[in-house]
Amino acid sequence: MKKVFILDTNVLLSNPLSIFKFDDNDVVIPISVIEEIDTFKKDQSDIGRNAREVSRILDRLRMKGTLSSGIKLFDNREDSGQLYVYLGHNMDILPELLASSTDNHILAIGLTLQKQFGDTRKVLIITKDTNLRIKSDAFGLAAEDFAADKVDISHLYMGFVTVTVPPDVINDFYTNREIRLPDQKLYPNQFVIFEDQNDKSSVVFGIYDANEDVIKMIEPRNEGVWGIYSRNMEQAMALECLLNDRIRLVTISGEAGTGKTLMAIAAGLVKTTDEDQYQKLLVSRPIFPLGRDIGYLPGDIDEKLNPWMQPIYDNLDLLLGGSPGSRQKRFNKSYQELINQGMLAVEPLTYIRGRSLPAQYFIVDESQNLTPHEIKTILTRAGEGTKIVLTGDPYQIDNPYLDSQTNGLTYVIERFRKEEIAAHVTLQKGERSELASKAAKLL
């Protein structure tokens, strides 16, 4: 039995291709949704670009017939679903007052179609608006969130797995520095923690090499990374990924205070200034939302950006500073020297579209506030020899259009876990301070 899906504005603005994500079922777009999309078309943000793309898609489909009468979504499918732009006629179910807003207009259309089809077709409203889903349920209408781009956060890829083994397996691992686990399904660059079944406190870990199908032991790092030492096993794994030039995309997730940004910048400084593997260390973070202008504020661009970039400056301060009494003075000098030499840049993501970034160590902080489309825009900027590091906390999102399951960071983690050029690590233990760790857990 075919279903009828009524799409809300927020679904189309989050993914213009959502029109084609419902297999051979029918898709209905209310005329009020078209009008609402029209109000966003001049916006310079990602929402505006999506609004314009929706308009272009509907205009192309319009050439094949009349939208009000239904147009086949897939020409190569005999039983293809139809797309309808519903004008909202014959709606006598709700009072006129209730149909005054876009949400209520969608509800009225849903109830009208439900009455029209009866038990022959199931009618569902697809929306990211929680309140609309609640109201739909109150009127006896089925409503769901758009799930095509969602990731099950409860089963999000951690980047490592713990395996309990006999003591002789651990001894062999120490002796040969590598081992095979034919019965264990592993992803490229996934870390494996071996736990002694007789002594739970005895653990050792390695990284899975998909090309050779072996788990290789991680050699301990006796020297710090720009003065930074790993304080737990997950941080040691993250540093291994950050310093491995073979891995071109690193994603690091974790709550506040786990060391995501600090370790990424420290590794970038080592690779850029000490080892000369990259031409420049580029550190950036979104000025929410991505694409919005800096604003008509007094001062030059550096003064405008300073409040947004301050968290990055704080980490550079810690890495480049000296003693507490003289830290700020020495930090400013070192920071400016690296900028003058073209080895360090701290920039917003606002104007990244259209750029090409070759041979750079590119860190994107707070990437959980980016949409999957924005993340794609960033990753496709990578030129030859560039490494990209995405850091963020999927549970700490400021973007009202995203949540822990639909943000760009979790999307990339899920999509790239099978790729040999990518690696991910989830940091679980806060190391900023005891107070910060308690606050992250209790508040």
N, C-alpha and C positions, 0 to 999 in steps of 0.2 A: 504494500500500500504506500503510494507516494505521500510525502509530507509537504506542507506549505510553511516556509520559513519567512517571517517578516523581519527585516533588518532595521535596526536602530541606527541613528547617525553615528554614534561613537564606534560602532563596528566597522563601518565603511571608512571612517577617518583613521582608524588604527591599522587597517589593512584593506586597501582598495580592491585587492584580488579576492576578498572574502566572498564576492558575488559568485565565484566559481568553485567554492569549497563545500558545496552541499550535494555532490554527486548528481544523481538524476532527479532530484526533488525540485519543486518549484520555489522560486525566490520572489518575494514581494517587497518592493521599496515604496513606502507611502510618499505621496507628493509633498507632504510637509517635511519629510526627511531631505528631499531634493532642495527645498527652499532653505533648510537649515544649512546644508552643505554649501549652498551658494554664498552664505554669509562669511564662510572661511576662505573662499578662493583667493582673496588678495593677501592673505596672511603669508608672511615670509618664513614661517616656521615649518617644521615637518608636517604639521596638521594642514597647513595651507597647501603644501605640495600634494598631500594625499587627496585633499578636496578637489584639486585640479585634475588629478589622475582619475578619480571617480567620474568626473564630468566627461573626460575623454573616453573612458570605457563605455559609458552609457551612450555617448554620441556615436561611437563605432557600431554598437549594437543596434542603435536606432536606424542605421542605414539598411538593416536587414528586414525591417518591418515596423509595426506600430507597437510601442512599448505598452500602451494601455491594453492591447489585445494579446500580448504575449509574444516573446521572441525566444527561439531556441538558444540555449547557452552553449551547446556543443554541437557543431555541424556534423562531426564524424560519429555521433551516437544516434542510433535510431530512436531510442527511448529517452532522449535528452530532456532535462528539465527546462521549464520556461521561466523567463524573467518578466515580471509585470511591474509597471509603475502604477500604483493604485491611486485613483483620484479621490476616493472616499465618498462615493455616491451611495445612495441607499443605506445610509447609516441611521437607523432609527432606534438603536438599542440604548444609547446613552443620551442624557440630557445635553442640550447645546453647550451649557457651561462646562461640562466635563470634557468636551472635545476641543476646548479652546487652546490647549498647549500641544506641543509636538508629541509628548509622551502620551497624553490622553487621546490624541488623534490615532496614535498607533494602537492603543488599547481598543478604541472603537472599531478600527479596521479588523483587529484580531477577533473581536466578538462577532462582527458581521460575517467574516469568512467562516468562523466556527459554526454559526447558525446556518450558513449556506451549505456547507459540506456535510454537516451532521457527523455520522459515524464513518463516512466513506474516506475522509482525509483528516489527518491530524494537523492542527495549526499550532505553530510555536513562534513565540517572539524571541529573537536573538538580540541581546543587549548586554552591554557592560555596566549598565546602570543598575545598581542593586535595588534602588527604590522602585524602579519600573518593574523589576522581576517580582518584588513584593506585591505591588499593586496588581500585576497580572495574576498572581496566585489568588489574590483576594477576589478577583472576578472569575476565577475558574479557568484561566487561560494558562497553558504551559509556557514557561519562559526559561531560557538557559543563557549562560554566558557563551561567548564565542570561544571555542576550545581549540581551533586549528593551530594556533601559535602558542598554546599553553604548555608548560612543562610541569609535570608532577613534582612539586618541590620536595615532597616527602621522600621521593626516591631519586633526588638529584645526585648525579655522579659526584663522588667525593674525591676521586683522583687517587685513592689508595684502598687497599683491602688487607684485612688481617687474616692470616692463615696459621692455625695451630698445628705444629708438626713435632715429631719425635726429636730428641736431642741430637741424634746422629745426622739428621737432615741439616740442622744448623751448623754442625761441625763440618759437614761436607761443603756447605756454602762458604764458610770461613776459609777452608782449604783451597777450593777451586775458584773462588771469587765469582762464581756464577752457578746457576742451577736451572733445571727444567721442571715445570709442573704441568705435565700433559693433561691432567684432569681439571685444571683451573682455567676458566675462561677469563682472559685478560685483554685490556685495551692497550694500544700503543702508548708507551711512556707512563703507564700506570705503576704506581709504587706498591710493593708487596712487603708487608710487615710480617716477619716470621716470629711466632710466639712459641716458646718451649712449652710443651704440654705438661712437663713436670715442674717447671719453674716459670710461672706467669710473668715474673719480673724480668726474665731474660729474653730480650727481643733484639732483632737485627732486621734491617730493611734493604731492599734493592729496587731497581727500576727495570721494567719489562722492555726488552728490545724486540720489537715485532719482526724486524728483518732476520734476526738470528734465532728468534723464538726461544730466548733465554732470559732469565732474570739476573741482572748484573748487580754486584754489590756496589754500594755507594761508598767511595773512599772518604774517610772523615777529613774535614777541613780544619786544619790546625790554625790557619791564619784567618783573621776576620775579613769581612767584605767591607772595605772602607770604614773599618772600625766597628762593624756590626757583626755580632756572633749569634748564631741560632740558639734559642733557649729551649726549644722542644723539637720533637721529631718532625712535626708538620712544617715548621719553619726551615728545617734542614732540607726537606723535600722541595719547598718553594725555592730556596736558594739554588738547589741543583738545577731546577728548570730555568731559572732566571739567568744562570751563567752558562747554560748549554747552548752553544750557537747553532746546533742542529735543530733545536726546537724554535720555531719561528712565531708561534702564538702561545702565550702563557696566560691562563686565567687563574686568578687567585680570589677566592671568596672567604669571608669571615666577618665576625662581628667587630665592633669598634675596639681598637687597642690590640689587635692580634699581630700588627706589624706589616700589613700588606703594602702600604705605600712606602714606608721607610725602607724595607728590604728591596723593593723594586727600584727605587732611586739609587740606593747604595750599589746594587748590581749594575745599574746603568752607568754610574760614574766609573766603576772599575772597567767595564767593557769599552767605554768611550775614552777616558783619559789615561788609564794605565795600560790597557792592552791594545788600544787603537783599533778595535774591531769594527767600530761604527764612527761615522763622521760627526754625529751630533746626538746628544741626549735631549729628546723632546718630551717634556712633561706637560700634560694638559688635563683639563677636567671640564665638564659641561657647565656653561653658564645657563642655568635653567630658564626657559627651555632652549634646546639647541636651535640656533638660527636667529634668536632674538638679538636685536642690536644692543650694543653696550649701553646706550642711553645718553640723554643730553645732560651729562654731569660735568661739573667744572674739572679742569685738569687735563693732562695728556693721557694717552692710552694706558700707560703704566699705572697712573693714579686711579683710573677708572677700574682697572682690573685687579688692583691690589686686594680688595676685600674678598673677591672670588678665589684668588690664587693663594691666599694666606696659608691654608693648610699645607700647600706644597712648599712655600717659603719656610714654614716651621720645620719641616723635615730636612730641608737643605741647611737650615740653621744648625740643626743637631749634628748633621754630617760634616759640615764645613767649619763649624765654630770651634773656638778654643776653650779656654777656661770660662766658667760662668761670668766672671767679672768683665771679660773682654770679648765675649762671644759675638755680640752684635757687630762690633767694629770689624773684627776679623772676617765675619761672615759676609758682610757687604763687600769687602775687598775681594775675597775669593770668588764670590758669586759674580761680581762684575767682570773679573778677569776671565772667567770661563765663558761669559757671554761675549766679551770682546774678541775672544779667540774663536768664536763660532762653534764652541763645543757643547753649549747648554742653551736651551730655550724653554721658557715657561709661557705657554700660550693658551688661550681659550679654544674651544672646539667650534666656535661660531662660524669661522670662515674656512673650514677644512674642505668643503665641497669643491671639487675640481682640481685640488692639489695632488702632486705626486711626491712621495717621500722615500727616496732611495737611501740605503745605507744608514738608517737611523734607528736608534733604540727609542721606541715610541711608547710612552706610558700614558694610559688613560685612566685616571682616577675617578672614583664614584660612577663607574660605568653602569651601575644598576639603575641609574636615572635616565638611561638611553633606551629608545625603542629598538626592536630588532632591525628595523629599516635604517636607523641612525648608526647602529653598530656595523651594518653591512657597508654603509657609506665610508666609515672609518677604515675598515679592513681592506676595502678595495682601493684605498689610497697608498697601500704599502708597495713601494718600489723594490727593485732588486736589492737583496742584502738587508732588508729592514726586518726588525723584530718588534712585535707589538705585545704589550703587556696590559691586560685589563684587570683592574682591581675593583672591588666593591662588596657591599653587604646586601644580598637580595632581600633582607628583611627590613632594610632602612631606606625606604623609597620616598622621595619628595614629589615625584611626578604624579599628579592626580589621575593620569590616564594609564598608569602601570601598576602592577602589583608583583608579588614575589614569583608568580608563575608566568608572567607575560613580559618581563623586562628583558632588555638585550643581553645582559650578562648571563642569566640562566639559559637563554636561548642559544648562545654561543657554546656554553659548557656542554649542553646536550647535543648540539649538532656536530661539534668537533671532537668528541671523545674517541672516535674511531680513526682519526687522522694521525699519521705518523709525525707531522710537523707541529702538532699541538700537544699541550699538556695542561693539566689542571690540578690544583691542590686546594683543599678546604682547610682553613686554619680554624682551630677550635678553642685554643687556649689564649686568653688575653694576657699580654705581657707589658702593657703600658704602665700599669701600677695596680696595686691591690684594690684601690678605690675604683678605678675604671673597670676592673674585672667584676667587682661586686655590682656596680651600677648596671653593667650590661646584662647580668643574670637576673637581678632583682627588680629592675624598673621596666 
